[in-house]
Amino acid sequence: MREWSDDRKENPLEQVHPGHDLPARRRDDEGDFHDLMPSTCPDCGCTFYQAKDDPSIIWEPGTAWEETCRDRECHCHNDPVIGARRS
């Protein structure tokens, strides 16, 4: 059995079973699980995730900037929504 390392905390959207085509799943702020689909922030170009069954529920990257990020002051980095709807 594989021991989990701390680097999994840095990338919580990593697949649980590498090499298998299983969807990434996360809990929302109410504790319900959702399959995720990637999307692109229109303001900075970074990847964020939406619930497949309710695209208004999102998981934004926070401090996880991509190399191609156009705006590190973007709302998805400075005020990220994690498993909830942006108000």
HTML snippet that shows the backbone in 3Dmol.js (N, CA, C, O; Angstrom):
<script src="https://3Dmol.org/build/3Dmol-min.js"></script>
<div id="view" style="width:600px;height:400px;position:relative"></div>
<script>
const pdb = `
ATOM      1  N   MET A   1       0.840  -1.182   0.000  1.00  0.00           N
ATOM      2  CA  MET A   1       0.000   0.000   0.000  1.00  0.00           C
ATOM      3  C   MET A   1       0.882   1.242   0.000  1.00  0.00           C
ATOM      4  O   MET A   1       1.881   1.296   0.718  1.00  0.00           O
ATOM      5  N   ARG A   2       0.523   2.223  -0.789  1.00  0.00           N
ATOM      6  CA  ARG A   2       1.292   3.453  -0.924  1.00  0.00           C
ATOM      7  C   ARG A   2       1.003   4.401   0.234  1.00  0.00           C
ATOM      8  O   ARG A   2      -0.151   4.600   0.613  1.00  0.00           O
ATOM      9  N   GLU A   3       2.066   4.984   0.794  1.00  0.00           N
ATOM     10  CA  GLU A   3       1.865   6.012   1.809  1.00  0.00           C
ATOM     11  C   GLU A   3       1.644   7.340   1.119  1.00  0.00           C
ATOM     12  O   GLU A   3       2.283   7.633   0.109  1.00  0.00           O
ATOM     13  N   TRP A   4       0.745   8.143   1.655  1.00  0.00           N
ATOM     14  CA  TRP A   4       0.466   9.448   1.072  1.00  0.00           C
ATOM     15  C   TRP A   4       1.512  10.435   1.548  1.00  0.00           C
ATOM     16  O   TRP A   4       1.827  10.482   2.737  1.00  0.00           O
ATOM     17  N   SER A   5       2.045  11.210   0.649  1.00  0.00           N
ATOM     18  CA  SER A   5       3.046  12.203   1.011  1.00  0.00           C
ATOM     19  C   SER A   5       2.393  13.571   1.106  1.00  0.00           C
ATOM     20  O   SER A   5       1.262  13.765   0.658  1.00  0.00           O
ATOM     21  N   ASP A   6       3.113  14.519   1.694  1.00  0.00           N
ATOM     22  CA  ASP A   6       2.582  15.868   1.866  1.00  0.00           C
ATOM     23  C   ASP A   6       2.309  16.568   0.545  1.00  0.00           C
ATOM     24  O   ASP A   6       1.495  17.490   0.504  1.00  0.00           O
ATOM     25  N   ASP A   7       2.976  16.151  -0.560  1.00  0.00           N
ATOM     26  CA  ASP A   7       2.767  16.844  -1.827  1.00  0.00           C
ATOM     27  C   ASP A   7       1.348  16.667  -2.351  1.00  0.00           C
ATOM     28  O   ASP A   7       0.923  17.439  -3.211  1.00  0.00           O
ATOM     29  N   ARG A   8       0.600  15.679  -1.865  1.00  0.00           N
ATOM     30  CA  ARG A   8      -0.802  15.532  -2.275  1.00  0.00           C
ATOM     31  C   ARG A   8      -1.630  16.683  -1.731  1.00  0.00           C
ATOM     32  O   ARG A   8      -2.639  17.047  -2.336  1.00  0.00           O
ATOM     33  N   LYS A   9      -1.233  17.270  -0.604  1.00  0.00           N
ATOM     34  CA  LYS A   9      -1.943  18.413  -0.043  1.00  0.00           C
ATOM     35  C   LYS A   9      -1.786  19.628  -0.935  1.00  0.00           C
ATOM     36  O   LYS A   9      -2.677  20.475  -0.994  1.00  0.00           O
ATOM     37  N   GLU A  10      -0.644  19.723  -1.639  1.00  0.00           N
ATOM     38  CA  GLU A  10      -0.394  20.854  -2.522  1.00  0.00           C
ATOM     39  C   GLU A  10      -1.267  20.794  -3.773  1.00  0.00           C
ATOM     40  O   GLU A  10      -1.598  21.838  -4.335  1.00  0.00           O
ATOM     41  N   ASN A  11      -1.643  19.607  -4.217  1.00  0.00           N
ATOM     42  CA  ASN A  11      -2.455  19.448  -5.415  1.00  0.00           C
ATOM     43  C   ASN A  11      -3.635  18.543  -5.085  1.00  0.00           C
ATOM     44  O   ASN A  11      -3.631  17.370  -5.459  1.00  0.00           O
ATOM     45  N   PRO A  12      -4.659  19.071  -4.382  1.00  0.00           N
ATOM     46  CA  PRO A  12      -5.773  18.218  -3.966  1.00  0.00           C
ATOM     47  C   PRO A  12      -6.618  17.701  -5.115  1.00  0.00           C
ATOM     48  O   PRO A  12      -7.449  16.815  -4.914  1.00  0.00           O
ATOM     49  N   LEU A  13      -6.424  18.236  -6.320  1.00  0.00           N
ATOM     50  CA  LEU A  13      -7.228  17.780  -7.445  1.00  0.00           C
ATOM     51  C   LEU A  13      -6.537  16.672  -8.225  1.00  0.00           C
ATOM     52  O   LEU A  13      -7.049  16.210  -9.245  1.00  0.00           O
ATOM     53  N   GLU A  14      -5.362  16.242  -7.742  1.00  0.00           N
ATOM     54  CA  GLU A  14      -4.680  15.126  -8.377  1.00  0.00           C
ATOM     55  C   GLU A  14      -5.560  13.887  -8.270  1.00  0.00           C
ATOM     56  O   GLU A  14      -6.241  13.688  -7.264  1.00  0.00           O
ATOM     57  N   GLN A  15      -5.546  13.077  -9.284  1.00  0.00           N
ATOM     58  CA  GLN A  15      -6.356  11.862  -9.256  1.00  0.00           C
ATOM     59  C   GLN A  15      -5.883  10.941  -8.145  1.00  0.00           C
ATOM     60  O   GLN A  15      -4.691  10.870  -7.847  1.00  0.00           O
ATOM     61  N   VAL A  16      -6.808  10.250  -7.547  1.00  0.00           N
ATOM     62  CA  VAL A  16      -6.493   9.330  -6.463  1.00  0.00           C
ATOM     63  C   VAL A  16      -5.736   8.118  -6.986  1.00  0.00           C
ATOM     64  O   VAL A  16      -4.871   7.585  -6.292  1.00  0.00           O
ATOM     65  N   HIS A  17      -6.046   7.682  -8.185  1.00  0.00           N
ATOM     66  CA  HIS A  17      -5.408   6.511  -8.775  1.00  0.00           C
ATOM     67  C   HIS A  17      -4.679   6.932 -10.053  1.00  0.00           C
ATOM     68  O   HIS A  17      -5.259   6.866 -11.137  1.00  0.00           O
ATOM     69  N   PRO A  18      -3.412   7.366  -9.945  1.00  0.00           N
ATOM     70  CA  PRO A  18      -2.670   7.802 -11.133  1.00  0.00           C
ATOM     71  C   PRO A  18      -2.664   6.729 -12.208  1.00  0.00           C
ATOM     72  O   PRO A  18      -2.526   5.543 -11.908  1.00  0.00           O
ATOM     73  N   GLY A  19      -2.810   7.141 -13.446  1.00  0.00           N
ATOM     74  CA  GLY A  19      -2.809   6.209 -14.559  1.00  0.00           C
ATOM     75  C   GLY A  19      -4.180   5.653 -14.895  1.00  0.00           C
ATOM     76  O   GLY A  19      -4.334   4.958 -15.899  1.00  0.00           O
ATOM     77  N   HIS A  20      -5.174   5.947 -14.075  1.00  0.00           N
ATOM     78  CA  HIS A  20      -6.541   5.497 -14.327  1.00  0.00           C
ATOM     79  C   HIS A  20      -7.384   6.710 -14.659  1.00  0.00           C
ATOM     80  O   HIS A  20      -7.148   7.798 -14.133  1.00  0.00           O
ATOM     81  N   ASP A  21      -8.341   6.535 -15.509  1.00  0.00           N
ATOM     82  CA  ASP A  21      -9.165   7.652 -15.955  1.00  0.00           C
ATOM     83  C   ASP A  21     -10.370   7.814 -15.023  1.00  0.00           C
ATOM     84  O   ASP A  21     -11.513   7.620 -15.438  1.00  0.00           O
ATOM     85  N   LEU A  22     -10.106   8.169 -13.771  1.00  0.00           N
ATOM     86  CA  LEU A  22     -11.173   8.406 -12.803  1.00  0.00           C
ATOM     87  C   LEU A  22     -11.359   9.907 -12.652  1.00  0.00           C
ATOM     88  O   LEU A  22     -10.374  10.647 -12.645  1.00  0.00           O
ATOM     89  N   PRO A  23     -12.577  10.369 -12.531  1.00  0.00           N
ATOM     90  CA  PRO A  23     -12.792  11.812 -12.406  1.00  0.00           C
ATOM     91  C   PRO A  23     -12.296  12.324 -11.060  1.00  0.00           C
ATOM     92  O   PRO A  23     -12.365  11.619 -10.053  1.00  0.00           O
ATOM     93  N   ALA A  24     -11.798  13.553 -11.052  1.00  0.00           N
ATOM     94  CA  ALA A  24     -11.457  14.215  -9.797  1.00  0.00           C
ATOM     95  C   ALA A  24     -12.772  14.545  -9.098  1.00  0.00           C
ATOM     96  O   ALA A  24     -13.731  14.988  -9.730  1.00  0.00           O
ATOM     97  N   ARG A  25     -12.802  14.324  -7.801  1.00  0.00           N
ATOM     98  CA  ARG A  25     -14.009  14.602  -7.016  1.00  0.00           C
ATOM     99  C   ARG A  25     -13.626  15.442  -5.816  1.00  0.00           C
ATOM    100  O   ARG A  25     -12.561  15.253  -5.229  1.00  0.00           O
ATOM    101  N   ARG A  26     -14.493  16.367  -5.455  1.00  0.00           N
ATOM    102  CA  ARG A  26     -14.285  17.202  -4.279  1.00  0.00           C
ATOM    103  C   ARG A  26     -15.610  17.406  -3.578  1.00  0.00           C
ATOM    104  O   ARG A  26     -16.678  17.283  -4.177  1.00  0.00           O
ATOM    105  N   ARG A  27     -15.519  17.723  -2.289  1.00  0.00           N
ATOM    106  CA  ARG A  27     -16.715  18.066  -1.508  1.00  0.00           C
ATOM    107  C   ARG A  27     -16.973  19.555  -1.618  1.00  0.00           C
ATOM    108  O   ARG A  27     -16.043  20.359  -1.678  1.00  0.00           O
ATOM    109  N   ASP A  28     -18.242  19.911  -1.643  1.00  0.00           N
ATOM    110  CA  ASP A  28     -18.597  21.329  -1.617  1.00  0.00           C
ATOM    111  C   ASP A  28     -18.688  21.784  -0.165  1.00  0.00           C
ATOM    112  O   ASP A  28     -18.416  21.003   0.747  1.00  0.00           O
ATOM    113  N   ASP A  29     -19.067  23.039   0.054  1.00  0.00           N
ATOM    114  CA  ASP A  29     -19.122  23.579   1.416  1.00  0.00           C
ATOM    115  C   ASP A  29     -20.248  22.979   2.247  1.00  0.00           C
ATOM    116  O   ASP A  29     -20.322  23.226   3.451  1.00  0.00           O
ATOM    117  N   GLU A  30     -21.125  22.195   1.626  1.00  0.00           N
ATOM    118  CA  GLU A  30     -22.187  21.506   2.362  1.00  0.00           C
ATOM    119  C   GLU A  30     -21.850  20.029   2.594  1.00  0.00           C
ATOM    120  O   GLU A  30     -22.640  19.301   3.195  1.00  0.00           O
ATOM    121  N   GLY A  31     -20.680  19.588   2.118  1.00  0.00           N
ATOM    122  CA  GLY A  31     -20.231  18.218   2.342  1.00  0.00           C
ATOM    123  C   GLY A  31     -20.616  17.230   1.260  1.00  0.00           C
ATOM    124  O   GLY A  31     -20.315  16.043   1.391  1.00  0.00           O
ATOM    125  N   ASP A  32     -21.274  17.677   0.186  1.00  0.00           N
ATOM    126  CA  ASP A  32     -21.666  16.784  -0.905  1.00  0.00           C
ATOM    127  C   ASP A  32     -20.515  16.642  -1.903  1.00  0.00           C
ATOM    128  O   ASP A  32     -19.817  17.612  -2.194  1.00  0.00           O
ATOM    129  N   PHE A  33     -20.321  15.420  -2.427  1.00  0.00           N
ATOM    130  CA  PHE A  33     -19.281  15.173  -3.426  1.00  0.00           C
ATOM    131  C   PHE A  33     -19.760  15.554  -4.815  1.00  0.00           C
ATOM    132  O   PHE A  33     -20.938  15.407  -5.142  1.00  0.00           O
ATOM    133  N   HIS A  34     -18.824  16.050  -5.636  1.00  0.00           N
ATOM    134  CA  HIS A  34     -19.103  16.413  -7.032  1.00  0.00           C
ATOM    135  C   HIS A  34     -17.943  15.968  -7.907  1.00  0.00           C
ATOM    136  O   HIS A  34     -16.783  16.084  -7.512  1.00  0.00           O
ATOM    137  N   ASP A  35     -18.254  15.454  -9.108  1.00  0.00           N
ATOM    138  CA  ASP A  35     -17.235  15.246 -10.129  1.00  0.00           C
ATOM    139  C   ASP A  35     -16.893  16.623 -10.670  1.00  0.00           C
ATOM    140  O   ASP A  35     -17.763  17.487 -10.781  1.00  0.00           O
ATOM    141  N   LEU A  36     -15.613  16.829 -11.010  1.00  0.00           N
ATOM    142  CA  LEU A  36     -15.163  18.142 -11.451  1.00  0.00           C
ATOM    143  C   LEU A  36     -14.838  18.178 -12.927  1.00  0.00           C
ATOM    144  O   LEU A  36     -14.465  17.171 -13.528  1.00  0.00           O
ATOM    145  N   MET A  37     -14.989  19.361 -13.497  1.00  0.00           N
ATOM    146  CA  MET A  37     -14.544  19.608 -14.863  1.00  0.00           C
ATOM    147  C   MET A  37     -13.721  20.890 -14.853  1.00  0.00           C
ATOM    148  O   MET A  37     -14.099  21.859 -14.193  1.00  0.00           O
ATOM    149  N   PRO A  38     -12.600  20.910 -15.576  1.00  0.00           N
ATOM    150  CA  PRO A  38     -11.760  22.103 -15.596  1.00  0.00           C
ATOM    151  C   PRO A  38     -12.384  23.214 -16.426  1.00  0.00           C
ATOM    152  O   PRO A  38     -13.122  22.962 -17.378  1.00  0.00           O
ATOM    153  N   SER A  39     -12.077  24.428 -16.052  1.00  0.00           N
ATOM    154  CA  SER A  39     -12.497  25.601 -16.800  1.00  0.00           C
ATOM    155  C   SER A  39     -11.374  26.626 -16.702  1.00  0.00           C
ATOM    156  O   SER A  39     -10.429  26.436 -15.936  1.00  0.00           O
ATOM    157  N   THR A  40     -11.465  27.691 -17.458  1.00  0.00           N
ATOM    158  CA  THR A  40     -10.428  28.718 -17.472  1.00  0.00           C
ATOM    159  C   THR A  40     -10.986  30.034 -16.974  1.00  0.00           C
ATOM    160  O   THR A  40     -12.043  30.484 -17.416  1.00  0.00           O
ATOM    161  N   CYS A  41     -10.260  30.648 -16.044  1.00  0.00           N
ATOM    162  CA  CYS A  41     -10.662  31.954 -15.526  1.00  0.00           C
ATOM    163  C   CYS A  41     -10.572  32.981 -16.658  1.00  0.00           C
ATOM    164  O   CYS A  41      -9.515  33.112 -17.275  1.00  0.00           O
ATOM    165  N   PRO A  42     -11.651  33.712 -16.945  1.00  0.00           N
ATOM    166  CA  PRO A  42     -11.612  34.685 -18.035  1.00  0.00           C
ATOM    167  C   PRO A  42     -10.727  35.890 -17.714  1.00  0.00           C
ATOM    168  O   PRO A  42     -10.307  36.604 -18.624  1.00  0.00           O
ATOM    169  N   ASP A  43     -10.440  36.123 -16.442  1.00  0.00           N
ATOM    170  CA  ASP A  43      -9.655  37.297 -16.055  1.00  0.00           C
ATOM    171  C   ASP A  43      -8.148  37.056 -16.088  1.00  0.00           C
ATOM    172  O   ASP A  43      -7.390  37.937 -16.492  1.00  0.00           O
ATOM    173  N   CYS A  44      -7.702  35.851 -15.659  1.00  0.00           N
ATOM    174  CA  CYS A  44      -6.259  35.627 -15.578  1.00  0.00           C
ATOM    175  C   CYS A  44      -5.775  34.436 -16.406  1.00  0.00           C
ATOM    176  O   CYS A  44      -4.575  34.297 -16.638  1.00  0.00           O
ATOM    177  N   GLY A  45      -6.691  33.577 -16.853  1.00  0.00           N
ATOM    178  CA  GLY A  45      -6.319  32.439 -17.680  1.00  0.00           C
ATOM    179  C   GLY A  45      -5.960  31.178 -16.918  1.00  0.00           C
ATOM    180  O   GLY A  45      -5.660  30.157 -17.537  1.00  0.00           O
ATOM    181  N   CYS A  46      -5.981  31.217 -15.582  1.00  0.00           N
ATOM    182  CA  CYS A  46      -5.660  30.032 -14.780  1.00  0.00           C
ATOM    183  C   CYS A  46      -6.830  29.048 -14.791  1.00  0.00           C
ATOM    184  O   CYS A  46      -7.972  29.412 -15.069  1.00  0.00           O
ATOM    185  N   THR A  47      -6.513  27.808 -14.485  1.00  0.00           N
ATOM    186  CA  THR A  47      -7.526  26.757 -14.427  1.00  0.00           C
ATOM    187  C   THR A  47      -8.227  26.783 -13.079  1.00  0.00           C
ATOM    188  O   THR A  47      -7.589  26.887 -12.032  1.00  0.00           O
ATOM    189  N   PHE A  48      -9.545  26.687 -13.124  1.00  0.00           N
ATOM    190  CA  PHE A  48     -10.327  26.445 -11.920  1.00  0.00           C
ATOM    191  C   PHE A  48     -11.258  25.294 -12.247  1.00  0.00           C
ATOM    192  O   PHE A  48     -11.322  24.856 -13.395  1.00  0.00           O
ATOM    193  N   TYR A  49     -11.974  24.802 -11.260  1.00  0.00           N
ATOM    194  CA  TYR A  49     -12.830  23.631 -11.476  1.00  0.00           C
ATOM    195  C   TYR A  49     -14.277  23.946 -11.136  1.00  0.00           C
ATOM    196  O   TYR A  49     -14.568  24.729 -10.232  1.00  0.00           O
ATOM    197  N   GLN A  50     -15.173  23.316 -11.882  1.00  0.00           N
ATOM    198  CA  GLN A  50     -16.611  23.451 -11.668  1.00  0.00           C
ATOM    199  C   GLN A  50     -17.192  22.063 -11.430  1.00  0.00           C
ATOM    200  O   GLN A  50     -16.682  21.069 -11.946  1.00  0.00           O
ATOM    201  N   ALA A  51     -18.264  22.008 -10.644  1.00  0.00           N
ATOM    202  CA  ALA A  51     -18.981  20.745 -10.451  1.00  0.00           C
ATOM    203  C   ALA A  51     -19.709  20.415 -11.750  1.00  0.00           C
ATOM    204  O   ALA A  51     -20.393  21.268 -12.315  1.00  0.00           O
ATOM    205  N   LYS A  52     -19.563  19.181 -12.224  1.00  0.00           N
ATOM    206  CA  LYS A  52     -20.234  18.787 -13.470  1.00  0.00           C
ATOM    207  C   LYS A  52     -21.749  18.870 -13.340  1.00  0.00           C
ATOM    208  O   LYS A  52     -22.436  19.231 -14.296  1.00  0.00           O
ATOM    209  N   ASP A  53     -22.277  18.535 -12.156  1.00  0.00           N
ATOM    210  CA  ASP A  53     -23.733  18.528 -11.986  1.00  0.00           C
ATOM    211  C   ASP A  53     -24.302  19.909 -11.650  1.00  0.00           C
ATOM    212  O   ASP A  53     -25.515  20.106 -11.716  1.00  0.00           O
ATOM    213  N   ASP A  54     -23.440  20.866 -11.290  1.00  0.00           N
ATOM    214  CA  ASP A  54     -23.879  22.230 -10.982  1.00  0.00           C
ATOM    215  C   ASP A  54     -22.701  23.169 -11.211  1.00  0.00           C
ATOM    216  O   ASP A  54     -21.970  23.473 -10.268  1.00  0.00           O
ATOM    217  N   PRO A  55     -22.498  23.642 -12.458  1.00  0.00           N
ATOM    218  CA  PRO A  55     -21.337  24.461 -12.789  1.00  0.00           C
ATOM    219  C   PRO A  55     -21.225  25.773 -12.000  1.00  0.00           C
ATOM    220  O   PRO A  55     -20.202  26.451 -12.086  1.00  0.00           O
ATOM    221  N   SER A  56     -22.249  26.136 -11.244  1.00  0.00           N
ATOM    222  CA  SER A  56     -22.127  27.351 -10.432  1.00  0.00           C
ATOM    223  C   SER A  56     -21.303  27.097  -9.166  1.00  0.00           C
ATOM    224  O   SER A  56     -20.880  28.047  -8.508  1.00  0.00           O
ATOM    225  N   ILE A  57     -21.069  25.824  -8.818  1.00  0.00           N
ATOM    226  CA  ILE A  57     -20.205  25.492  -7.683  1.00  0.00           C
ATOM    227  C   ILE A  57     -18.789  25.372  -8.223  1.00  0.00           C
ATOM    228  O   ILE A  57     -18.526  24.582  -9.130  1.00  0.00           O
ATOM    229  N   ILE A  58     -17.865  26.170  -7.655  1.00  0.00           N
ATOM    230  CA  ILE A  58     -16.513  26.247  -8.205  1.00  0.00           C
ATOM    231  C   ILE A  58     -15.441  26.056  -7.131  1.00  0.00           C
ATOM    232  O   ILE A  58     -15.668  26.257  -5.938  1.00  0.00           O
ATOM    233  N   TRP A  59     -14.275  25.663  -7.610  1.00  0.00           N
ATOM    234  CA  TRP A  59     -13.063  25.556  -6.802  1.00  0.00           C
ATOM    235  C   TRP A  59     -12.005  26.361  -7.532  1.00  0.00           C
ATOM    236  O   TRP A  59     -11.514  25.933  -8.577  1.00  0.00           O
ATOM    237  N   GLU A  60     -11.646  27.524  -6.998  1.00  0.00           N
ATOM    238  CA  GLU A  60     -10.658  28.395  -7.643  1.00  0.00           C
ATOM    239  C   GLU A  60      -9.259  28.095  -7.104  1.00  0.00           C
ATOM    240  O   GLU A  60      -9.119  27.506  -6.032  1.00  0.00           O
ATOM    241  N   PRO A  61      -8.209  28.504  -7.856  1.00  0.00           N
ATOM    242  CA  PRO A  61      -6.855  28.077  -7.523  1.00  0.00           C
ATOM    243  C   PRO A  61      -6.213  28.718  -6.290  1.00  0.00           C
ATOM    244  O   PRO A  61      -5.264  28.154  -5.746  1.00  0.00           O
ATOM    245  N   GLY A  62      -6.686  29.849  -5.843  1.00  0.00           N
ATOM    246  CA  GLY A  62      -6.030  30.494  -4.703  1.00  0.00           C
ATOM    247  C   GLY A  62      -4.587  30.833  -5.046  1.00  0.00           C
ATOM    248  O   GLY A  62      -4.337  31.504  -6.047  1.00  0.00           O
ATOM    249  N   THR A  63      -3.633  30.383  -4.236  1.00  0.00           N
ATOM    250  CA  THR A  63      -2.223  30.721  -4.463  1.00  0.00           C
ATOM    251  C   THR A  63      -1.535  29.804  -5.468  1.00  0.00           C
ATOM    252  O   THR A  63      -0.325  29.919  -5.666  1.00  0.00           O
ATOM    253  N   ALA A  64      -2.267  28.900  -6.107  1.00  0.00           N
ATOM    254  CA  ALA A  64      -1.689  27.994  -7.101  1.00  0.00           C
ATOM    255  C   ALA A  64      -1.719  28.657  -8.482  1.00  0.00           C
ATOM    256  O   ALA A  64      -2.577  28.345  -9.308  1.00  0.00           O
ATOM    257  N   TRP A  65      -0.781  29.567  -8.722  1.00  0.00           N
ATOM    258  CA  TRP A  65      -0.712  30.257 -10.010  1.00  0.00           C
ATOM    259  C   TRP A  65      -0.108  29.355 -11.063  1.00  0.00           C
ATOM    260  O   TRP A  65       0.762  28.531 -10.782  1.00  0.00           O
ATOM    261  N   GLU A  66      -0.591  29.530 -12.286  1.00  0.00           N
ATOM    262  CA  GLU A  66       0.016  28.835 -13.416  1.00  0.00           C
ATOM    263  C   GLU A  66       1.064  29.758 -14.020  1.00  0.00           C
ATOM    264  O   GLU A  66       0.990  30.974 -13.844  1.00  0.00           O
ATOM    265  N   GLU A  67       2.033  29.199 -14.726  1.00  0.00           N
ATOM    266  CA  GLU A  67       3.083  30.008 -15.349  1.00  0.00           C
ATOM    267  C   GLU A  67       2.508  31.039 -16.310  1.00  0.00           C
ATOM    268  O   GLU A  67       3.076  32.117 -16.488  1.00  0.00           O
ATOM    269  N   THR A  68       1.391  30.709 -16.923  1.00  0.00           N
ATOM    270  CA  THR A  68       0.799  31.603 -17.916  1.00  0.00           C
ATOM    271  C   THR A  68      -0.205  32.594 -17.310  1.00  0.00           C
ATOM    272  O   THR A  68      -0.904  33.291 -18.046  1.00  0.00           O
ATOM    273  N   CYS A  69      -0.279  32.660 -15.978  1.00  0.00           N
ATOM    274  CA  CYS A  69      -1.228  33.558 -15.314  1.00  0.00           C
ATOM    275  C   CYS A  69      -0.984  35.002 -15.764  1.00  0.00           C
ATOM    276  O   CYS A  69       0.147  35.488 -15.733  1.00  0.00           O
ATOM    277  N   ARG A  70      -2.061  35.682 -16.183  1.00  0.00           N
ATOM    278  CA  ARG A  70      -1.963  37.061 -16.653  1.00  0.00           C
ATOM    279  C   ARG A  70      -2.162  38.083 -15.535  1.00  0.00           C
ATOM    280  O   ARG A  70      -1.823  39.254 -15.711  1.00  0.00           O
ATOM    281  N   ASP A  71      -2.711  37.658 -14.375  1.00  0.00           N
ATOM    282  CA  ASP A  71      -3.023  38.619 -13.311  1.00  0.00           C
ATOM    283  C   ASP A  71      -3.057  37.914 -11.958  1.00  0.00           C
ATOM    284  O   ASP A  71      -4.060  37.298 -11.597  1.00  0.00           O
ATOM    285  N   ARG A  72      -1.969  38.006 -11.223  1.00  0.00           N
ATOM    286  CA  ARG A  72      -1.908  37.352  -9.909  1.00  0.00           C
ATOM    287  C   ARG A  72      -2.722  38.102  -8.851  1.00  0.00           C
ATOM    288  O   ARG A  72      -2.841  37.640  -7.717  1.00  0.00           O
ATOM    289  N   GLU A  73      -3.266  39.229  -9.212  1.00  0.00           N
ATOM    290  CA  GLU A  73      -4.162  39.968  -8.314  1.00  0.00           C
ATOM    291  C   GLU A  73      -5.631  39.639  -8.607  1.00  0.00           C
ATOM    292  O   GLU A  73      -6.534  40.260  -8.047  1.00  0.00           O
ATOM    293  N   CYS A  74      -5.861  38.668  -9.479  1.00  0.00           N
ATOM    294  CA  CYS A  74      -7.211  38.252  -9.866  1.00  0.00           C
ATOM    295  C   CYS A  74      -7.986  37.744  -8.645  1.00  0.00           C
ATOM    296  O   CYS A  74      -7.398  37.230  -7.694  1.00  0.00           O
ATOM    297  N   HIS A  75      -9.297  37.895  -8.688  1.00  0.00           N
ATOM    298  CA  HIS A  75     -10.164  37.439  -7.600  1.00  0.00           C
ATOM    299  C   HIS A  75     -10.001  35.952  -7.308  1.00  0.00           C
ATOM    300  O   HIS A  75     -10.151  35.536  -6.159  1.00  0.00           O
ATOM    301  N   CYS A  76      -9.698  35.143  -8.319  1.00  0.00           N
ATOM    302  CA  CYS A  76      -9.585  33.698  -8.093  1.00  0.00           C
ATOM    303  C   CYS A  76      -8.329  33.341  -7.301  1.00  0.00           C
ATOM    304  O   CYS A  76      -8.207  32.215  -6.818  1.00  0.00           O
ATOM    305  N   HIS A  77      -7.395  34.282  -7.161  1.00  0.00           N
ATOM    306  CA  HIS A  77      -6.200  34.073  -6.350  1.00  0.00           C
ATOM    307  C   HIS A  77      -6.322  34.762  -4.991  1.00  0.00           C
ATOM    308  O   HIS A  77      -5.914  34.200  -3.975  1.00  0.00           O
ATOM    309  N   ASN A  78      -6.873  35.959  -4.965  1.00  0.00           N
ATOM    310  CA  ASN A  78      -6.924  36.753  -3.737  1.00  0.00           C
ATOM    311  C   ASN A  78      -8.166  36.527  -2.894  1.00  0.00           C
ATOM    312  O   ASN A  78      -8.145  36.768  -1.687  1.00  0.00           O
ATOM    313  N   ASP A  79      -9.239  36.073  -3.504  1.00  0.00           N
ATOM    314  CA  ASP A  79     -10.469  35.797  -2.781  1.00  0.00           C
ATOM    315  C   ASP A  79     -11.099  34.529  -3.369  1.00  0.00           C
ATOM    316  O   ASP A  79     -12.219  34.564  -3.878  1.00  0.00           O
ATOM    317  N   PRO A  80     -10.358  33.395  -3.294  1.00  0.00           N
ATOM    318  CA  PRO A  80     -10.835  32.186  -3.980  1.00  0.00           C
ATOM    319  C   PRO A  80     -12.090  31.596  -3.347  1.00  0.00           C
ATOM    320  O   PRO A  80     -12.276  31.615  -2.130  1.00  0.00           O
ATOM    321  N   VAL A  81     -12.939  31.073  -4.222  1.00  0.00           N
ATOM    322  CA  VAL A  81     -14.127  30.336  -3.802  1.00  0.00           C
ATOM    323  C   VAL A  81     -13.755  28.857  -3.847  1.00  0.00           C
ATOM    324  O   VAL A  81     -13.273  28.367  -4.868  1.00  0.00           O
ATOM    325  N   ILE A  82     -13.977  28.150  -2.748  1.00  0.00           N
ATOM    326  CA  ILE A  82     -13.624  26.737  -2.660  1.00  0.00           C
ATOM    327  C   ILE A  82     -14.883  25.939  -2.346  1.00  0.00           C
ATOM    328  O   ILE A  82     -15.345  25.923  -1.205  1.00  0.00           O
ATOM    329  N   GLY A  83     -15.437  25.278  -3.359  1.00  0.00           N
ATOM    330  CA  GLY A  83     -16.593  24.412  -3.157  1.00  0.00           C
ATOM    331  C   GLY A  83     -17.882  25.153  -2.850  1.00  0.00           C
ATOM    332  O   GLY A  83     -18.720  24.665  -2.091  1.00  0.00           O
ATOM    333  N   ALA A  84     -18.042  26.326  -3.436  1.00  0.00           N
ATOM    334  CA  ALA A  84     -19.243  27.133  -3.197  1.00  0.00           C
ATOM    335  C   ALA A  84     -19.553  27.936  -4.465  1.00  0.00           C
ATOM    336  O   ALA A  84     -18.858  27.837  -5.476  1.00  0.00           O
ATOM    337  N   ARG A  85     -20.602  28.721  -4.374  1.00  0.00           N
ATOM    338  CA  ARG A  85     -20.985  29.600  -5.481  1.00  0.00           C
ATOM    339  C   ARG A  85     -20.424  30.983  -5.221  1.00  0.00           C
ATOM    340  O   ARG A  85     -20.486  31.481  -4.097  1.00  0.00           O
ATOM    341  N   ARG A  86     -19.873  31.610  -6.260  1.00  0.00           N
ATOM    342  CA  ARG A  86     -19.365  32.993  -6.117  1.00  0.00           C
ATOM    343  C   ARG A  86     -20.560  33.903  -5.928  1.00  0.00           C
ATOM    344  O   ARG A  86     -21.519  33.869  -6.700  1.00  0.00           O
ATOM    345  N   SER A  87     -20.486  34.719  -4.883  1.00  0.00           N
ATOM    346  CA  SER A  87     -21.634  35.623  -4.601  1.00  0.00           C
ATOM    347  C   SER A  87     -21.451  36.967  -5.250  1.00  0.00           C
ATOM    348  O   SER A  87     -22.311  37.838  -5.117  1.00  0.00           O
TER     349      SER A  87
END
`;
const viewer = $3Dmol.createViewer("view");
viewer.addModel(pdb, "pdb");
viewer.setStyle({}, {cartoon: {color: "spectrum"}});
viewer.zoomTo();
viewer.render();
</script>
